[in-house]
Amino acid sequence: MTAKSLLTALLPLVSDLSRELPEGERYRRLLEAMRALLPCDAAALLRLDGEWLVPLAVDGLSTDTLGRRFKISEHPRFKALLSSPGPTRFAADSDLPDPYDGLVDGLHDHLEVHDCMGCPLFVDERPWGLLTLDALDPERFEPIELDALQAFASLAAATVNAAERIERLANRAEDEHQRAEVYRQASGQQSREMIGQSKAHKRLVEEINLVGGSDLTVLITGETGVGKELVAQAIHAASPRADKPIISLNCAALPDTLVESELFGHVRGAFTGAMSDRRGKFELANGGTLFLDEVGELSLTVQAKLLRVLQSGQLQRLGSDKEHQVDVRLIAATNRDLAEEVRSGRYRADFYHRLSVYPLLVPALRDRGRDVLLLSGYFLEQNRSRMGLNSLRLSSDAQTALLAYDWPGNVRELEHLIGRSALKALGNCKERPKILSLSAADLDLPNVVADAVVEQPATATPAAMTGDLREATEHYQRQLISACLERHHHNWASAARELGLDRANLGRLAKRLGMK
């Protein structure tokens, strides 16, 4: 590397520091500059997050790589890179499994990465993450001196450091203690991470950060499986109560009498089996957050008692006249249309308005675009680790199928699909593969467009089968729902059962399709 080439690579990075750029774009430009200086087929910037490495930017790797979280103890190459103070190049015949095997973008064959090197990044003399370079040609990095990568790594660390300082200055008005606590919790609990880059997801995260700093009661709505509990945890983590507990209760899982005992506690002898005094969820959450999931299932009686606690902060355990004062922030979630429940007399209007001080709608997976691939990457990496595979990836037709599917079960359905498909695909292999690639056939998603062609009545107009994929899908959905409603004499609950959907989800889908 000459001084001139190093300066050429440095200038755009210095220029970027004075510009307002999203973090992902800033880091993408960093990798672009590195690939111009050190030619390779794939590059990645990963941040050290406790015992995990989190991809912040990739260039030349599949989109789902950004959703993966690499556990260092399960990836010996990453472990070796982090344990070295400087750059490391692996021998082309190294028997250490490569975490990027099968993930190079645009390749459809099981062609593995052959030439690999990387370098740790240090910010303020502490390990911050990794820069990695990979090539399919086993001799690609022969002419490159490791000092060249070390020089660029120093520039990259300076860029990262400066970018983080700029961000801290821009966010000085925020509570630094709160932000540190949020980061600590996210580091220690990977399951709480929210993954996505779509506009809908970013708007949700912005709202979470906005309402998180307040003490307002939040009503989280959305279809089954969108991750409402994850959103509740994120709101709590972004709040001044983050160092206090978040206590959860699924209101649909218990009968009324037990719901009251769970919420308010009881004293000895309050009912058969109450052998001792017991604090309820409100008291356990004192100072913190209480999350009530499936709050639409609460009876009118329990709603009235909850309303009193929310208004006064005082409660009585079952069987006791003694008042207990609590300081609790309430977050509730439901997949029901509570406004409609109020109009039908199944829900108290005063309780509904008390819950929906700040309504927050979690977008359906079908409305999040390519987030489905990032989430797939997260679940693929989980299953790769669980199944002891070197690599678990998606073929191009599988990615297309995931993007085309309507996801009535949302993120939960995606998680189960990836786990089920990976297990079946592995079971179909005669020998244990180094790289297991899931195809569209392995996913076995309902092909609604193909079904529409088969099921289309003879009287259908040709226009019904033209247009883009979404139009064709929605046309078929209208036909299917209409036919199902006819069979059940327009009983929506019965139709929902036949279609395998939650009644509220079917209602929302019909409304979106212009059927209500």
Contacts in CASP RR format, 6 or more apart in sequence:
PFRMAT RR
TARGET T0000
AUTHOR 0000-0000-0000
METHOD contacts of the structure
MODEL  1
MTAKSLLTALLPLVSDLSRELPEGERYRRLLEAMRALLPCDAAALLRLDG
EWLVPLAVDGLSTDTLGRRFKISEHPRFKALLSSPGPTRFAADSDLPDPY
DGLVDGLHDHLEVHDCMGCPLFVDERPWGLLTLDALDPERFEPIELDALQ
AFASLAAATVNAAERIERLANRAEDEHQRAEVYRQASGQQSREMIGQSKA
HKRLVEEINLVGGSDLTVLITGETGVGKELVAQAIHAASPRADKPIISLN
CAALPDTLVESELFGHVRGAFTGAMSDRRGKFELANGGTLFLDEVGELSL
TVQAKLLRVLQSGQLQRLGSDKEHQVDVRLIAATNRDLAEEVRSGRYRAD
FYHRLSVYPLLVPALRDRGRDVLLLSGYFLEQNRSRMGLNSLRLSSDAQT
ALLAYDWPGNVRELEHLIGRSALKALGNCKERPKILSLSAADLDLPNVVA
DAVVEQPATATPAAMTGDLREATEHYQRQLISACLERHHHNWASAARELG
LDRANLGRLAKRLGMK
1 37 0 8 1.000
1 145 0 8 1.000
1 147 0 8 1.000
1 148 0 8 1.000
1 151 0 8 1.000
1 152 0 8 1.000
5 37 0 8 1.000
6 37 0 8 1.000
6 151 0 8 1.000
6 152 0 8 1.000
6 155 0 8 1.000
8 37 0 8 1.000
9 33 0 8 1.000
9 34 0 8 1.000
9 36 0 8 1.000
9 37 0 8 1.000
9 152 0 8 1.000
9 155 0 8 1.000
10 155 0 8 1.000
12 29 0 8 1.000
12 33 0 8 1.000
13 29 0 8 1.000
13 30 0 8 1.000
13 33 0 8 1.000
13 155 0 8 1.000
13 159 0 8 1.000
16 26 0 8 1.000
16 29 0 8 1.000
16 159 0 8 1.000
17 159 0 8 1.000
17 162 0 8 1.000
17 163 0 8 1.000
17 166 0 8 1.000
21 29 0 8 1.000
23 56 0 8 1.000
23 163 0 8 1.000
23 167 0 8 1.000
24 56 0 8 1.000
24 57 0 8 1.000
26 159 0 8 1.000
26 163 0 8 1.000
27 45 0 8 1.000
27 56 0 8 1.000
27 57 0 8 1.000
28 57 0 8 1.000
28 59 0 8 1.000
30 45 0 8 1.000
30 57 0 8 1.000
30 156 0 8 1.000
30 159 0 8 1.000
30 160 0 8 1.000
31 43 0 8 1.000
31 44 0 8 1.000
31 45 0 8 1.000
31 57 0 8 1.000
31 58 0 8 1.000
31 59 0 8 1.000
32 59 0 8 1.000
34 43 0 8 1.000
34 131 0 8 1.000
34 133 0 8 1.000
34 152 0 8 1.000
34 156 0 8 1.000
35 43 0 8 1.000
35 59 0 8 1.000
37 148 0 8 1.000
37 152 0 8 1.000
38 133 0 8 1.000
38 144 0 8 1.000
38 148 0 8 1.000
38 149 0 8 1.000
38 152 0 8 1.000
39 140 0 8 1.000
40 133 0 8 1.000
40 134 0 8 1.000
40 135 0 8 1.000
40 140 0 8 1.000
40 141 0 8 1.000
41 60 0 8 1.000
41 104 0 8 1.000
41 113 0 8 1.000
41 134 0 8 1.000
41 135 0 8 1.000
41 136 0 8 1.000
41 137 0 8 1.000
41 140 0 8 1.000
42 58 0 8 1.000
42 59 0 8 1.000
42 60 0 8 1.000
42 61 0 8 1.000
42 100 0 8 1.000
42 103 0 8 1.000
42 104 0 8 1.000
42 105 0 8 1.000
42 113 0 8 1.000
42 133 0 8 1.000
42 134 0 8 1.000
42 135 0 8 1.000
43 58 0 8 1.000
43 59 0 8 1.000
43 60 0 8 1.000
43 131 0 8 1.000
43 132 0 8 1.000
43 133 0 8 1.000
43 134 0 8 1.000
44 55 0 8 1.000
44 57 0 8 1.000
44 58 0 8 1.000
44 59 0 8 1.000
44 61 0 8 1.000
44 65 0 8 1.000
44 100 0 8 1.000
44 130 0 8 1.000
44 131 0 8 1.000
44 132 0 8 1.000
45 55 0 8 1.000
45 56 0 8 1.000
45 57 0 8 1.000
45 58 0 8 1.000
45 129 0 8 1.000
45 130 0 8 1.000
45 131 0 8 1.000
45 156 0 8 1.000
46 53 0 8 1.000
46 54 0 8 1.000
46 55 0 8 1.000
46 56 0 8 1.000
46 70 0 8 1.000
46 78 0 8 1.000
46 129 0 8 1.000
46 130 0 8 1.000
46 132 0 8 1.000
47 53 0 8 1.000
47 54 0 8 1.000
47 56 0 8 1.000
47 128 0 8 1.000
47 129 0 8 1.000
48 82 0 8 1.000
48 127 0 8 1.000
48 128 0 8 1.000
48 129 0 8 1.000
48 130 0 8 1.000
49 69 0 8 1.000
49 186 0 8 1.000
49 187 0 8 1.000
50 187 0 8 1.000
50 188 0 8 1.000
51 71 0 8 1.000
51 72 0 8 1.000
51 73 0 8 1.000
52 69 0 8 1.000
52 70 0 8 1.000
52 71 0 8 1.000
52 72 0 8 1.000
52 190 0 8 1.000
53 69 0 8 1.000
53 70 0 8 1.000
53 72 0 8 1.000
53 75 0 8 1.000
53 78 0 8 1.000
53 129 0 8 1.000
53 130 0 8 1.000
54 69 0 8 1.000
54 70 0 8 1.000
55 65 0 8 1.000
55 66 0 8 1.000
55 67 0 8 1.000
55 68 0 8 1.000
55 70 0 8 1.000
57 66 0 8 1.000
58 65 0 8 1.000
58 66 0 8 1.000
60 104 0 8 1.000
60 105 0 8 1.000
61 100 0 8 1.000
61 103 0 8 1.000
61 104 0 8 1.000
61 105 0 8 1.000
62 103 0 8 1.000
62 104 0 8 1.000
62 105 0 8 1.000
62 106 0 8 1.000
62 373 0 8 1.000
62 393 0 8 1.000
62 394 0 8 1.000
63 105 0 8 1.000
63 370 0 8 1.000
63 373 0 8 1.000
63 374 0 8 1.000
63 399 0 8 1.000
64 103 0 8 1.000
64 373 0 8 1.000
64 374 0 8 1.000
64 376 0 8 1.000
64 377 0 8 1.000
64 380 0 8 1.000
64 393 0 8 1.000
64 394 0 8 1.000
64 399 0 8 1.000
65 100 0 8 1.000
65 103 0 8 1.000
65 377 0 8 1.000
66 197 0 8 1.000
66 374 0 8 1.000
66 377 0 8 1.000
67 195 0 8 1.000
67 196 0 8 1.000
67 374 0 8 1.000
67 375 0 8 1.000
67 377 0 8 1.000
67 378 0 8 1.000
67 381 0 8 1.000
68 377 0 8 1.000
68 378 0 8 1.000
68 380 0 8 1.000
68 381 0 8 1.000
69 190 0 8 1.000
69 193 0 8 1.000
69 378 0 8 1.000
69 381 0 8 1.000
70 78 0 8 1.000
70 99 0 8 1.000
70 381 0 8 1.000
71 385 0 8 1.000
72 78 0 8 1.000
72 79 0 8 1.000
72 82 0 8 1.000
73 79 0 8 1.000
74 385 0 8 1.000
75 97 0 8 1.000
75 99 0 8 1.000
76 96 0 8 1.000
76 97 0 8 1.000
77 90 0 8 1.000
77 94 0 8 1.000
77 96 0 8 1.000
77 97 0 8 1.000
77 98 0 8 1.000
77 99 0 8 1.000
77 116 0 8 1.000
78 99 0 8 1.000
78 130 0 8 1.000
80 88 0 8 1.000
80 90 0 8 1.000
80 96 0 8 1.000
81 88 0 8 1.000
81 118 0 8 1.000
81 119 0 8 1.000
81 120 0 8 1.000
81 130 0 8 1.000
81 132 0 8 1.000
82 120 0 8 1.000
82 127 0 8 1.000
82 129 0 8 1.000
82 130 0 8 1.000
84 120 0 8 1.000
85 120 0 8 1.000
86 119 0 8 1.000
86 120 0 8 1.000
86 146 0 8 1.000
86 150 0 8 1.000
86 153 0 8 1.000
87 117 0 8 1.000
87 118 0 8 1.000
87 119 0 8 1.000
87 146 0 8 1.000
87 147 0 8 1.000
87 149 0 8 1.000
87 150 0 8 1.000
87 153 0 8 1.000
88 117 0 8 1.000
88 118 0 8 1.000
88 119 0 8 1.000
88 146 0 8 1.000
89 115 0 8 1.000
89 116 0 8 1.000
89 117 0 8 1.000
89 118 0 8 1.000
89 141 0 8 1.000
89 146 0 8 1.000
90 96 0 8 1.000
90 116 0 8 1.000
90 117 0 8 1.000
92 114 0 8 1.000
92 115 0 8 1.000
92 138 0 8 1.000
92 139 0 8 1.000
94 116 0 8 1.000
97 390 0 8 1.000
97 391 0 8 1.000
97 434 0 8 1.000
98 112 0 8 1.000
98 113 0 8 1.000
98 116 0 8 1.000
98 134 0 8 1.000
98 390 0 8 1.000
98 391 0 8 1.000
99 391 0 8 1.000
100 113 0 8 1.000
100 116 0 8 1.000
100 132 0 8 1.000
100 134 0 8 1.000
100 391 0 8 1.000
101 112 0 8 1.000
101 113 0 8 1.000
101 390 0 8 1.000
101 391 0 8 1.000
101 434 0 8 1.000
101 435 0 8 1.000
102 110 0 8 1.000
102 111 0 8 1.000
102 112 0 8 1.000
102 113 0 8 1.000
102 391 0 8 1.000
102 393 0 8 1.000
102 435 0 8 1.000
102 437 0 8 1.000
103 391 0 8 1.000
103 393 0 8 1.000
104 111 0 8 1.000
104 113 0 8 1.000
104 134 0 8 1.000
104 136 0 8 1.000
106 396 0 8 1.000
108 395 0 8 1.000
108 396 0 8 1.000
110 433 0 8 1.000
110 434 0 8 1.000
110 435 0 8 1.000
110 437 0 8 1.000
111 136 0 8 1.000
112 434 0 8 1.000
112 435 0 8 1.000
113 134 0 8 1.000
113 135 0 8 1.000
113 136 0 8 1.000
114 135 0 8 1.000
114 136 0 8 1.000
114 137 0 8 1.000
114 138 0 8 1.000
115 134 0 8 1.000
115 135 0 8 1.000
115 136 0 8 1.000
115 137 0 8 1.000
115 138 0 8 1.000
115 139 0 8 1.000
115 140 0 8 1.000
115 141 0 8 1.000
116 132 0 8 1.000
116 133 0 8 1.000
116 134 0 8 1.000
116 135 0 8 1.000
117 132 0 8 1.000
117 133 0 8 1.000
117 141 0 8 1.000
117 144 0 8 1.000
117 146 0 8 1.000
117 149 0 8 1.000
118 130 0 8 1.000
118 131 0 8 1.000
118 132 0 8 1.000
118 133 0 8 1.000
118 149 0 8 1.000
119 130 0 8 1.000
119 131 0 8 1.000
119 149 0 8 1.000
119 150 0 8 1.000
119 153 0 8 1.000
120 127 0 8 1.000
120 128 0 8 1.000
120 129 0 8 1.000
120 130 0 8 1.000
120 153 0 8 1.000
121 127 0 8 1.000
121 128 0 8 1.000
121 129 0 8 1.000
121 130 0 8 1.000
121 131 0 8 1.000
121 153 0 8 1.000
121 156 0 8 1.000
121 157 0 8 1.000
121 160 0 8 1.000
122 128 0 8 1.000
122 157 0 8 1.000
123 157 0 8 1.000
123 160 0 8 1.000
123 161 0 8 1.000
123 164 0 8 1.000
124 161 0 8 1.000
128 157 0 8 1.000
128 160 0 8 1.000
131 149 0 8 1.000
131 152 0 8 1.000
131 153 0 8 1.000
131 156 0 8 1.000
133 141 0 8 1.000
133 149 0 8 1.000
135 141 0 8 1.000
171 179 0 8 1.000
175 213 0 8 1.000
175 240 0 8 1.000
178 213 0 8 1.000
178 238 0 8 1.000
178 239 0 8 1.000
178 240 0 8 1.000
178 242 0 8 1.000
181 237 0 8 1.000
181 242 0 8 1.000
181 243 0 8 1.000
182 237 0 8 1.000
182 238 0 8 1.000
182 242 0 8 1.000
185 192 0 8 1.000
185 237 0 8 1.000
185 242 0 8 1.000
186 192 0 8 1.000
186 193 0 8 1.000
186 237 0 8 1.000
192 230 0 8 1.000
192 233 0 8 1.000
192 234 0 8 1.000
192 237 0 8 1.000
194 201 0 8 1.000
194 204 0 8 1.000
194 205 0 8 1.000
194 230 0 8 1.000
194 231 0 8 1.000
194 234 0 8 1.000
195 371 0 8 1.000
195 374 0 8 1.000
195 375 0 8 1.000
195 378 0 8 1.000
196 202 0 8 1.000
196 368 0 8 1.000
196 371 0 8 1.000
196 374 0 8 1.000
196 375 0 8 1.000
197 370 0 8 1.000
197 371 0 8 1.000
197 374 0 8 1.000
198 368 0 8 1.000
198 369 0 8 1.000
198 370 0 8 1.000
198 371 0 8 1.000
200 363 0 8 1.000
200 367 0 8 1.000
200 368 0 8 1.000
200 369 0 8 1.000
201 363 0 8 1.000
201 368 0 8 1.000
201 371 0 8 1.000
204 231 0 8 1.000
204 360 0 8 1.000
204 362 0 8 1.000
204 363 0 8 1.000
205 234 0 8 1.000
207 360 0 8 1.000
208 231 0 8 1.000
208 234 0 8 1.000
208 235 0 8 1.000
208 238 0 8 1.000
208 360 0 8 1.000
209 238 0 8 1.000
211 218 0 8 1.000
211 235 0 8 1.000
211 358 0 8 1.000
211 360 0 8 1.000
212 235 0 8 1.000
212 236 0 8 1.000
212 238 0 8 1.000
212 239 0 8 1.000
213 238 0 8 1.000
213 239 0 8 1.000
213 240 0 8 1.000
214 239 0 8 1.000
214 358 0 8 1.000
215 239 0 8 1.000
215 240 0 8 1.000
215 329 0 8 1.000
216 357 0 8 1.000
216 358 0 8 1.000
217 310 0 8 1.000
217 329 0 8 1.000
217 330 0 8 1.000
217 331 0 8 1.000
217 332 0 8 1.000
217 354 0 8 1.000
217 355 0 8 1.000
217 356 0 8 1.000
217 357 0 8 1.000
217 358 0 8 1.000
218 232 0 8 1.000
218 235 0 8 1.000
218 330 0 8 1.000
218 331 0 8 1.000
218 332 0 8 1.000
218 357 0 8 1.000
218 358 0 8 1.000
218 359 0 8 1.000
218 360 0 8 1.000
219 295 0 8 1.000
219 332 0 8 1.000
219 333 0 8 1.000
219 334 0 8 1.000
219 338 0 8 1.000
219 355 0 8 1.000
219 356 0 8 1.000
219 357 0 8 1.000
219 358 0 8 1.000
219 359 0 8 1.000
219 360 0 8 1.000
220 228 0 8 1.000
220 231 0 8 1.000
220 232 0 8 1.000
220 331 0 8 1.000
220 332 0 8 1.000
220 333 0 8 1.000
220 334 0 8 1.000
220 360 0 8 1.000
220 362 0 8 1.000
221 228 0 8 1.000
221 333 0 8 1.000
221 334 0 8 1.000
221 335 0 8 1.000
221 338 0 8 1.000
221 359 0 8 1.000
221 360 0 8 1.000
221 361 0 8 1.000
221 362 0 8 1.000
222 228 0 8 1.000
222 334 0 8 1.000
222 335 0 8 1.000
222 361 0 8 1.000
222 362 0 8 1.000
222 364 0 8 1.000
223 335 0 8 1.000
223 364 0 8 1.000
223 408 0 8 1.000
223 409 0 8 1.000
223 410 0 8 1.000
223 502 0 8 1.000
223 504 0 8 1.000
223 505 0 8 1.000
223 508 0 8 1.000
224 335 0 8 1.000
224 409 0 8 1.000
224 410 0 8 1.000
224 412 0 8 1.000
224 502 0 8 1.000
224 505 0 8 1.000
225 409 0 8 1.000
225 410 0 8 1.000
225 411 0 8 1.000
225 412 0 8 1.000
225 413 0 8 1.000
226 362 0 8 1.000
226 363 0 8 1.000
226 364 0 8 1.000
226 365 0 8 1.000
226 410 0 8 1.000
226 411 0 8 1.000
227 362 0 8 1.000
227 410 0 8 1.000
227 411 0 8 1.000
227 412 0 8 1.000
228 293 0 8 1.000
228 333 0 8 1.000
228 335 0 8 1.000
228 362 0 8 1.000
229 248 0 8 1.000
229 291 0 8 1.000
229 293 0 8 1.000
229 333 0 8 1.000
231 333 0 8 1.000
231 360 0 8 1.000
231 362 0 8 1.000
232 246 0 8 1.000
232 248 0 8 1.000
232 289 0 8 1.000
232 291 0 8 1.000
232 293 0 8 1.000
232 331 0 8 1.000
232 333 0 8 1.000
233 246 0 8 1.000
233 291 0 8 1.000
235 289 0 8 1.000
235 331 0 8 1.000
236 242 0 8 1.000
236 246 0 8 1.000
236 288 0 8 1.000
236 289 0 8 1.000
236 291 0 8 1.000
236 329 0 8 1.000
236 331 0 8 1.000
239 289 0 8 1.000
239 329 0 8 1.000
241 287 0 8 1.000
241 288 0 8 1.000
241 289 0 8 1.000
241 329 0 8 1.000
244 285 0 8 1.000
244 287 0 8 1.000
244 288 0 8 1.000
244 289 0 8 1.000
245 284 0 8 1.000
245 285 0 8 1.000
245 288 0 8 1.000
245 289 0 8 1.000
246 285 0 8 1.000
246 288 0 8 1.000
246 289 0 8 1.000
246 290 0 8 1.000
246 291 0 8 1.000
247 281 0 8 1.000
247 284 0 8 1.000
247 285 0 8 1.000
247 288 0 8 1.000
247 289 0 8 1.000
247 290 0 8 1.000
247 291 0 8 1.000
248 290 0 8 1.000
248 291 0 8 1.000
248 292 0 8 1.000
248 293 0 8 1.000
249 259 0 8 1.000
249 262 0 8 1.000
249 263 0 8 1.000
249 281 0 8 1.000
249 290 0 8 1.000
249 291 0 8 1.000
249 292 0 8 1.000
249 293 0 8 1.000
250 293 0 8 1.000
250 294 0 8 1.000
251 259 0 8 1.000
251 292 0 8 1.000
251 293 0 8 1.000
251 294 0 8 1.000
251 295 0 8 1.000
251 296 0 8 1.000
251 297 0 8 1.000
251 298 0 8 1.000
252 293 0 8 1.000
252 294 0 8 1.000
252 297 0 8 1.000
253 294 0 8 1.000
254 262 0 8 1.000
256 299 0 8 1.000
256 301 0 8 1.000
256 302 0 8 1.000
257 271 0 8 1.000
259 298 0 8 1.000
259 299 0 8 1.000
259 302 0 8 1.000
260 302 0 8 1.000
260 305 0 8 1.000
260 318 0 8 1.000
261 270 0 8 1.000
261 271 0 8 1.000
261 274 0 8 1.000
261 278 0 8 1.000
261 280 0 8 1.000
261 318 0 8 1.000
262 280 0 8 1.000
262 281 0 8 1.000
263 280 0 8 1.000
263 281 0 8 1.000
263 282 0 8 1.000
263 302 0 8 1.000
263 305 0 8 1.000
263 306 0 8 1.000
264 280 0 8 1.000
264 282 0 8 1.000
264 305 0 8 1.000
264 309 0 8 1.000
264 315 0 8 1.000
264 316 0 8 1.000
264 317 0 8 1.000
264 318 0 8 1.000
265 278 0 8 1.000
265 279 0 8 1.000
265 280 0 8 1.000
265 283 0 8 1.000
265 317 0 8 1.000
265 318 0 8 1.000
266 274 0 8 1.000
266 277 0 8 1.000
266 278 0 8 1.000
266 280 0 8 1.000
266 317 0 8 1.000
266 318 0 8 1.000
266 319 0 8 1.000
266 320 0 8 1.000
267 274 0 8 1.000
267 277 0 8 1.000
267 317 0 8 1.000
267 318 0 8 1.000
267 319 0 8 1.000
267 320 0 8 1.000
268 274 0 8 1.000
268 275 0 8 1.000
268 276 0 8 1.000
268 277 0 8 1.000
269 275 0 8 1.000
269 319 0 8 1.000
270 317 0 8 1.000
270 318 0 8 1.000
270 319 0 8 1.000
270 320 0 8 1.000
271 318 0 8 1.000
274 318 0 8 1.000
277 317 0 8 1.000
278 317 0 8 1.000
279 317 0 8 1.000
280 317 0 8 1.000
281 290 0 8 1.000
282 290 0 8 1.000
282 309 0 8 1.000
282 315 0 8 1.000
282 324 0 8 1.000
282 326 0 8 1.000
282 328 0 8 1.000
283 315 0 8 1.000
283 324 0 8 1.000
283 326 0 8 1.000
285 326 0 8 1.000
285 328 0 8 1.000
286 326 0 8 1.000
286 327 0 8 1.000
286 328 0 8 1.000
287 326 0 8 1.000
287 327 0 8 1.000
287 328 0 8 1.000
287 329 0 8 1.000
288 327 0 8 1.000
288 328 0 8 1.000
288 329 0 8 1.000
289 328 0 8 1.000
289 329 0 8 1.000
289 330 0 8 1.000
289 331 0 8 1.000
290 328 0 8 1.000
290 329 0 8 1.000
290 330 0 8 1.000
290 331 0 8 1.000
291 331 0 8 1.000
291 332 0 8 1.000
291 333 0 8 1.000
292 298 0 8 1.000
292 330 0 8 1.000
292 331 0 8 1.000
292 332 0 8 1.000
292 333 0 8 1.000
293 332 0 8 1.000
293 333 0 8 1.000
294 333 0 8 1.000
294 334 0 8 1.000
294 335 0 8 1.000
295 332 0 8 1.000
295 333 0 8 1.000
295 334 0 8 1.000
295 355 0 8 1.000
296 334 0 8 1.000
296 336 0 8 1.000
296 338 0 8 1.000
296 341 0 8 1.000
296 347 0 8 1.000
298 306 0 8 1.000
300 346 0 8 1.000
300 347 0 8 1.000
300 348 0 8 1.000
303 347 0 8 1.000
303 348 0 8 1.000
303 351 0 8 1.000
304 348 0 8 1.000
304 351 0 8 1.000
306 351 0 8 1.000
307 348 0 8 1.000
307 350 0 8 1.000
307 351 0 8 1.000
307 354 0 8 1.000
308 314 0 8 1.000
308 315 0 8 1.000
309 315 0 8 1.000
309 326 0 8 1.000
310 330 0 8 1.000
310 354 0 8 1.000
311 354 0 8 1.000
313 325 0 8 1.000
313 326 0 8 1.000
313 327 0 8 1.000
313 328 0 8 1.000
314 323 0 8 1.000
314 324 0 8 1.000
314 325 0 8 1.000
314 326 0 8 1.000
315 323 0 8 1.000
315 324 0 8 1.000
315 326 0 8 1.000
316 322 0 8 1.000
316 323 0 8 1.000
316 324 0 8 1.000
317 324 0 8 1.000
330 355 0 8 1.000
332 355 0 8 1.000
335 502 0 8 1.000
335 504 0 8 1.000
335 505 0 8 1.000
336 504 0 8 1.000
337 504 0 8 1.000
337 508 0 8 1.000
338 347 0 8 1.000
338 352 0 8 1.000
338 355 0 8 1.000
338 356 0 8 1.000
339 352 0 8 1.000
341 347 0 8 1.000
341 352 0 8 1.000
342 348 0 8 1.000
342 349 0 8 1.000
342 352 0 8 1.000
364 407 0 8 1.000
364 410 0 8 1.000
365 371 0 8 1.000
365 372 0 8 1.000
365 375 0 8 1.000
365 407 0 8 1.000
365 409 0 8 1.000
365 410 0 8 1.000
365 411 0 8 1.000
365 413 0 8 1.000
365 414 0 8 1.000
366 405 0 8 1.000
366 406 0 8 1.000
366 407 0 8 1.000
369 403 0 8 1.000
370 403 0 8 1.000
372 402 0 8 1.000
372 403 0 8 1.000
372 407 0 8 1.000
372 414 0 8 1.000
373 394 0 8 1.000
373 399 0 8 1.000
373 402 0 8 1.000
373 403 0 8 1.000
375 411 0 8 1.000
375 414 0 8 1.000
375 415 0 8 1.000
376 394 0 8 1.000
376 399 0 8 1.000
376 402 0 8 1.000
376 414 0 8 1.000
376 418 0 8 1.000
377 394 0 8 1.000
379 414 0 8 1.000
379 415 0 8 1.000
379 418 0 8 1.000
379 419 0 8 1.000
380 392 0 8 1.000
380 393 0 8 1.000
380 394 0 8 1.000
380 418 0 8 1.000
380 422 0 8 1.000
380 438 0 8 1.000
381 392 0 8 1.000
383 389 0 8 1.000
383 392 0 8 1.000
383 418 0 8 1.000
383 419 0 8 1.000
383 422 0 8 1.000
383 423 0 8 1.000
384 390 0 8 1.000
384 391 0 8 1.000
384 392 0 8 1.000
384 422 0 8 1.000
387 422 0 8 1.000
387 423 0 8 1.000
387 426 0 8 1.000
389 426 0 8 1.000
389 433 0 8 1.000
389 435 0 8 1.000
389 436 0 8 1.000
390 434 0 8 1.000
390 435 0 8 1.000
391 434 0 8 1.000
391 435 0 8 1.000
391 436 0 8 1.000
392 422 0 8 1.000
392 435 0 8 1.000
392 436 0 8 1.000
392 438 0 8 1.000
393 435 0 8 1.000
393 436 0 8 1.000
393 437 0 8 1.000
393 438 0 8 1.000
394 402 0 8 1.000
394 437 0 8 1.000
394 438 0 8 1.000
395 437 0 8 1.000
395 438 0 8 1.000
395 439 0 8 1.000
395 440 0 8 1.000
397 439 0 8 1.000
397 440 0 8 1.000
398 438 0 8 1.000
398 439 0 8 1.000
398 440 0 8 1.000
398 442 0 8 1.000
398 443 0 8 1.000
400 440 0 8 1.000
401 440 0 8 1.000
401 443 0 8 1.000
401 445 0 8 1.000
402 414 0 8 1.000
402 443 0 8 1.000
402 445 0 8 1.000
404 449 0 8 1.000
404 469 0 8 1.000
404 473 0 8 1.000
405 445 0 8 1.000
405 446 0 8 1.000
406 448 0 8 1.000
406 473 0 8 1.000
406 477 0 8 1.000
407 413 0 8 1.000
407 414 0 8 1.000
408 500 0 8 1.000
408 501 0 8 1.000
408 505 0 8 1.000
408 509 0 8 1.000
409 505 0 8 1.000
417 443 0 8 1.000
417 445 0 8 1.000
418 438 0 8 1.000
421 438 0 8 1.000
421 442 0 8 1.000
421 443 0 8 1.000
421 444 0 8 1.000
422 436 0 8 1.000
422 438 0 8 1.000
424 442 0 8 1.000
425 436 0 8 1.000
425 438 0 8 1.000
425 439 0 8 1.000
425 442 0 8 1.000
426 432 0 8 1.000
426 433 0 8 1.000
426 436 0 8 1.000
429 436 0 8 1.000
448 473 0 8 1.000
448 476 0 8 1.000
448 477 0 8 1.000
449 469 0 8 1.000
449 472 0 8 1.000
449 473 0 8 1.000
449 476 0 8 1.000
451 476 0 8 1.000
452 465 0 8 1.000
452 472 0 8 1.000
452 473 0 8 1.000
452 475 0 8 1.000
452 476 0 8 1.000
452 479 0 8 1.000
453 465 0 8 1.000
455 476 0 8 1.000
455 479 0 8 1.000
455 480 0 8 1.000
456 464 0 8 1.000
456 465 0 8 1.000
464 475 0 8 1.000
465 472 0 8 1.000
466 472 0 8 1.000
474 513 0 8 1.000
477 509 0 8 1.000
477 513 0 8 1.000
478 513 0 8 1.000
478 514 0 8 1.000
478 515 0 8 1.000
480 499 0 8 1.000
481 495 0 8 1.000
481 499 0 8 1.000
481 506 0 8 1.000
481 509 0 8 1.000
481 510 0 8 1.000
481 513 0 8 1.000
481 515 0 8 1.000
482 515 0 8 1.000
484 495 0 8 1.000
484 498 0 8 1.000
484 499 0 8 1.000
485 491 0 8 1.000
485 492 0 8 1.000
485 495 0 8 1.000
487 495 0 8 1.000
487 498 0 8 1.000
488 494 0 8 1.000
488 495 0 8 1.000
488 498 0 8 1.000
492 503 0 8 1.000
492 506 0 8 1.000
492 507 0 8 1.000
493 503 0 8 1.000
495 506 0 8 1.000
496 502 0 8 1.000
496 503 0 8 1.000
496 505 0 8 1.000
496 506 0 8 1.000
496 507 0 8 1.000
499 506 0 8 1.000
501 509 0 8 1.000
507 516 0 8 1.000
510 516 0 8 1.000
END
